Amino acid sequence: MTSYQENHDLLKICTLAPVIPVLVVDETSKAVPLAKALITGGLRVLEVTLRTDNALAVIKEMVNNNAEGIIGAGTLLSENDVYAAKKAGAKFGVSPGATEQILRACAEVSLPLLPGAATPSEVMSLLSKGYSVQKFFPAESNGGVKALKSILGPIPGVSFCPTGGVTQTNAIDYLSLTNVPCVGGSWVAPEKKIKAADWHAITELARSTQAFRKPSAS
């Protein structure tokens, strides 16, 4: 089985904030103020999904104008997505699943990857390739908190960022698990708030996630 050497510390990235905003941005002009609003609210790690025509331009704008932010590219589905995300300046990538092609491309261009897994077999396969930090997706559809708690027993060496159905209401339940350093969610930057350029509201939503932080070990 092919082995990929991790060239990054995704666990460190995932512990910078309790929530990684999952962003869908149509207008490039909204990129910089959106990033600033979220970073002001305490969320430095941002995932811009490649679900819009302007996503790569949005990533580039955010990277070039928010030095304190760590901007990643989400919804990587192919090698070309990986190469384009890297060229745009993404500091990490996120995929809903994992293919040999995506893993190979990320290793080739040194793009830290948060690969998606939904079953114990997928988790084990990724772990055998060196991926000890993974995205659990779609979280709620695959058993949510109970599933991750069950995985923790036999596979304690993997940390997860659950995404998909994670909300302001259930995020704290995920974050209570020792194998969940952060969650991914879109509620901190709703598309309606982005379109309305309501940056104050988005900053306040970001600030509200600080209550989810796990207490530091004494």
Number of C-alpha atoms within 10 A of each C-alpha: 6 8 13 18 9 17 13 13 12 18 18 10 16 22 16 17 21 25 30 26 23 24 26 21 25 18 15 17 13 18 24 18 17 23 31 21 22 27 20 16 21 20 25 23 25 26 25 26 22 21 15 13 12 16 24 24 18 26 30 20 19 28 22 13 14 17 10 12 19 20 23 28 29 27 18 24 17 16 17 13 20 31 18 14 27 23 13 21 20 26 21 25 25 24 24 19 20 20 15 12 14 23 24 16 18 24 17 12 12 15 24 21 30 27 27 26 24 21 15 15 10 15 23 17 15 23 18 14 15 14 22 21 25 26 27 29 24 19 23 17 10 15 13 21 20 14 16 25 17 13 16 17 9 9 15 13 13 18 24 28 27 30 24 20 17 21 15 16 7 13 22 19 14 24 22 15 18 14 20 26 25 30 26 27 23 20 16 27 25 19 15 9 15 21 12 9 14 16 19 15 18 24 22 16 19 24 18 14 19 15 9 18 17 17 6 5 4 3
